Amino acid sequence: MPLDHPPRSYGLDMVRAVEGAAIAAGRWMGLGDRQSADDAATRAMAEEFSRIDIKGTIVVGEEREWASLPLDVGQAVGTGQGPELDVVVDPIDGSNLLAQGRPGAISVAGIAPRGTMWASQSARYMEKLVVDRQVAKALVPDCLDAPAAWTLALVARVKNKPVRDLVVFVLDRPRHQDLIEEIRSAGARVMLRIDGDISGALLAASTDHPNVDVLMGIGGASEGVVAACAVRALGGAMLGRLAPQSATEREAIIAEGLDPARILSGAELVDSEQVFFVATGITDGPLLEGVSYHGSRVRTETIVLRGETGTRRILKAEHTV
């Protein structure tokens, strides 16, 4: 059955939603209040999305058991006029970074034709491996089970550089201690971040940011789907596998009919080239400049990706507030 093709580029419509979230969130930088920052960003993003002419359904969004939010999973977004689309959002990727005033927090959103994005109600964690388009064709499912040294040797060979010059993005979590030791023993360097693995996937998949060559490790399953939008639009490659961190999560995954052992490609996580991905910097980072406030003027930097055409835009904007 043919997909409902977006009749025009929705990138700039999404820019307004993501910029609005970043501007609202940036006011909370360094204040130590993750919840208030996330609430402000979510409201701002939802307001802008309500003006876009789409029939959107949130596939990945805000999930809180104790509160209903305007960007909850399953909610409709848009005016209801236009193509039927899957929508993924993360008003703040890197909430801890923002709360602590650290670099690298971004606001993100992605869309693709309805029914093309992988989704799970029970999966919370996913093991991920992300590379750029130079390495994409060499990436095989076995890479997810192979020792880190083997995979890094493969990446180094394709990139024609020594392993010691590779940089691997890894979330700073106790569960990654063995992985970090493996990477270091192989001779590669590690970029540790306390949060923000969507940003890490963008860095690993972008050939314009050679300071990160690979993303490895376990992060959020929902963030994995959002990251897959960006990786697909950039022409990179991604492997993912559910990584339940408790017996309860594993049982819920199996009850949902999912196989925890199955390795998913980026194309399975987002099964369409008709994907748009947008990210705006909240705090300064290696990917984007953060929001800066100048009295009644606010400056932002945003990346806009369109998978179907391979277009990549960097937009610097000044807003009146």
C-alpha positions in Angstrom: 0.0 0.0 0.0 1.5 3.4 -1.0 2.5 5.7 1.9 1.0 9.1 2.4 3.8 11.2 1.0 4.3 14.6 2.5 3.5 17.0 -0.4 6.0 19.6 0.7 9.0 20.1 3.0 7.9 20.3 6.6 11.4 21.1 7.9 10.8 24.8 8.5 7.4 24.1 10.2 9.2 21.8 12.6 12.0 24.4 13.1 9.5 26.7 14.8 8.4 24.0 17.2 11.9 22.9 18.1 13.2 26.5 18.4 10.3 27.3 20.7 11.1 24.4 22.9 14.8 25.3 23.1 14.1 28.9 23.9 11.7 28.0 26.7 14.1 25.4 28.1 17.2 27.6 27.9 15.7 29.9 30.6 16.2 27.0 33.1 19.8 26.3 32.2 21.9 25.6 35.4 19.0 26.0 37.8 18.9 22.3 38.7 15.2 22.0 38.0 14.8 19.3 35.2 11.0 19.0 35.7 10.2 22.7 35.2 12.5 22.9 32.2 10.9 19.9 30.6 7.4 21.2 31.2 8.2 24.6 29.7 9.8 23.0 26.6 7.0 20.6 26.1 4.3 23.3 26.3 6.2 25.4 23.8 6.8 22.6 21.3 3.2 21.4 21.6 1.8 24.9 20.9 3.9 25.2 17.7 3.0 21.6 16.5 -0.7 22.4 16.8 -0.3 24.9 14.0 1.3 22.5 11.5 -1.0 21.2 8.7 -0.5 17.5 9.4 -2.5 14.6 10.9 0.3 13.6 13.3 0.4 10.9 15.9 3.1 10.9 18.6 5.0 7.7 18.5 7.8 8.7 20.8 7.1 11.6 23.2 6.7 12.5 26.8 5.8 9.6 29.2 4.9 10.3 32.8 2.7 8.0 34.8 1.6 10.7 37.1 0.6 13.4 34.6 -0.9 13.8 31.2 1.2 15.9 28.8 0.4 17.5 25.4 3.0 15.4 23.7 2.1 12.0 25.3 2.6 8.9 23.2 -0.5 8.2 21.1 -1.8 11.8 21.1 -2.8 13.5 17.9 -0.8 16.6 16.8 -1.2 19.1 14.0 -4.3 20.8 12.6 -5.7 17.5 11.3 -5.3 18.8 7.7 -2.6 17.2 5.7 -0.7 13.9 5.5 -0.9 11.2 8.2 2.5 11.1 9.9 4.4 9.4 12.7 5.9 12.1 15.0 8.8 11.7 17.5 9.8 14.4 19.9 12.2 15.0 22.7 11.8 18.6 23.9 15.0 18.3 25.9 17.6 15.6 25.0 20.0 16.0 27.9 17.8 17.2 30.7 20.6 16.6 33.2 23.0 18.5 31.1 20.6 21.5 31.0 19.9 21.4 34.7 23.6 21.3 35.6 24.5 24.0 33.0 26.6 21.5 31.0 27.1 21.6 27.2 25.3 19.4 24.7 21.5 19.7 25.5 19.3 19.9 22.4 15.7 19.9 21.5 14.6 17.5 18.7 11.7 16.3 16.6 11.2 14.0 13.6 8.4 13.0 11.3 7.9 10.2 8.7 4.8 8.7 7.0 2.3 7.0 9.3 3.2 3.4 10.2 6.9 3.6 9.3 8.4 4.1 12.8 9.1 1.3 15.1 7.4 1.6 18.5 7.1 -0.3 21.8 5.0 0.4 24.9 7.2 -1.7 27.2 10.8 -1.4 26.0 12.9 1.1 28.0 16.5 0.4 27.0 18.3 -0.4 23.7 21.8 -1.3 22.8 23.0 0.9 20.0 25.8 1.2 17.4 25.9 4.2 15.1 28.3 5.2 12.3 28.4 7.7 9.5 27.8 7.1 5.8 31.4 6.3 5.1 31.2 3.2 7.3 27.5 2.5 6.7 28.0 -0.2 4.0 30.6 -2.1 6.2 28.3 -2.3 9.2 26.8 -5.8 9.6 24.6 -7.2 12.4 27.6 -9.2 13.8 29.1 -5.9 14.9 26.7 -5.7 17.8 27.9 -9.0 19.2 31.6 -8.7 18.2 34.2 -7.5 20.7 34.6 -3.7 20.7 38.2 -4.1 19.4 36.9 -6.0 16.3 34.3 -3.3 15.4 36.7 -0.5 16.0 39.3 -2.1 13.7 36.6 -2.4 11.0 35.7 1.3 11.4 39.4 2.4 11.4 40.1 0.3 8.3 37.1 1.9 6.4 38.1 5.4 7.5 41.7 4.8 6.7 42.9 6.0 10.1 44.5 4.2 13.1 42.3 2.9 15.9 44.1 5.3 18.3 42.5 8.2 16.3 39.0 7.0 16.8 36.6 8.6 19.3 33.7 6.6 20.7 30.7 8.3 22.3 29.5 6.4 25.4 27.0 7.4 28.1 28.7 7.6 31.5 26.8 4.8 33.2 28.0 2.0 35.5 26.7 -0.6 33.0 29.3 0.6 30.5 32.4 0.1 32.7 33.4 -3.1 30.8 32.7 -1.5 27.4 34.8 1.6 28.3 37.7 -0.7 29.3 37.3 -2.6 26.1 37.4 0.5 24.0 40.4 1.9 25.8 42.3 -1.4 25.6 41.7 -1.4 21.9 43.5 1.9 21.8 40.6 4.2 20.9 39.5 7.2 22.9 36.2 7.6 24.7 33.9 10.7 24.9 31.8 10.2 28.0 28.6 12.2 28.5 26.2 11.9 31.4 23.2 12.3 29.1 22.1 13.0 25.6 22.6 9.9 23.4 20.4 11.4 20.6 23.1 14.1 20.3 25.7 11.4 20.4 24.1 9.6 17.5 24.0 12.8 15.5 27.7 13.4 16.1 28.6 9.8 15.2 26.5 9.8 12.0 27.6 13.2 10.8 30.7 13.5 8.6 30.9 17.2 9.4 31.8 16.3 13.0 34.9 14.1 12.8 35.5 14.4 16.5 33.1 11.4 17.1 33.5 8.2 14.9 31.1 5.8 16.6 28.4 5.6 19.2 28.3 2.5 21.4 26.4 1.3 24.4 22.9 1.1 26.0 20.6 4.1 26.1 16.9 4.8 25.9 14.8 2.7 23.4 12.6 5.7 22.6 15.7 7.8 22.1 16.9 5.1 19.7 13.9 5.6 17.4 14.5 9.4 17.4 18.2 8.9 16.7 17.3 6.6 13.8 15.4 9.4 12.1 18.6 11.5 12.2 20.9 8.7 11.2 18.7 7.7 8.2 18.5 11.3 7.1 22.3 11.7 7.3 22.9 8.5 5.3 24.6 6.8 8.2 23.9 3.4 9.7 22.6 2.1 13.0 22.1 -1.2 14.7 19.8 -1.6 17.8 18.8 -4.4 20.1 16.5 -4.2 23.1 18.5 -4.4 26.3 16.1 -4.9 29.3 17.6 -3.9 32.5 15.3 -5.9 34.7 13.4 -9.2 34.7 10.1 -7.2 34.7 11.1 -5.2 31.6 12.2 -8.4 29.8 8.9 -10.1 30.6 6.9 -7.0 29.4 8.9 -7.0 26.1 8.2 -10.7 25.5 4.5 -10.2 26.4 4.3 -7.5 23.8 5.5 -10.0 21.2 9.0 -8.6 20.8 12.2 -10.6 20.6 14.9 -9.2 22.9 17.6 -11.0 20.9 16.6 -9.5 17.5 19.0 -7.0 16.0 17.2 -4.0 14.3 18.7 -1.9 11.6 18.1 1.8 11.3 15.9 1.1 8.3 13.7 -1.1 10.4 13.5 1.5 13.1 12.4 4.1 10.5 11.1 2.4 7.4 11.0 5.4 5.1 13.4 7.8 3.3 10.6 10.4 3.6 11.9 11.5 7.0 12.5 15.0 8.4 14.6 15.6 11.5 15.2 18.9 13.3 17.4 19.8 16.3 18.0 23.1 18.0 20.9 23.7 20.5 19.8 24.6 24.1 23.3 24.7 25.7 26.5 25.1 23.7 27.9 21.8 22.5 30.0 20.1 19.8 27.0 19.8 17.5 25.2 23.2 17.9 25.5 26.5 19.6 23.1 26.9 22.5 20.3 29.5 22.9 21.6 33.0 23.9 19.5 35.8 25.3 20.1 39.5 24.5 17.4 41.5 26.1 14.4 41.3 23.8 16.4 39.3 21.2 17.2 35.5 21.3 19.6 33.7 19.0 19.4 30.0 18.1 21.1 27.5 15.9 19.3 24.6 14.3 20.1 21.7 12.0 17.4 20.5 9.5 17.7 17.2 7.8 15.6 15.7 5.0 16.2 12.1 4.2 14.6 11.9 0.8 16.9 14.5 -0.7 19.8 14.3 1.6 19.5 18.0 2.3 21.2 19.3 5.4 20.7 22.9 6.5 22.2 24.9 9.4 19.9 27.8 10.4 21.0 30.6 12.6 18.1 32.8 13.7 17.3 35.8 15.8 14.0 36.0 17.5 12.1 38.8 19.2 10.6 37.8 22.6 
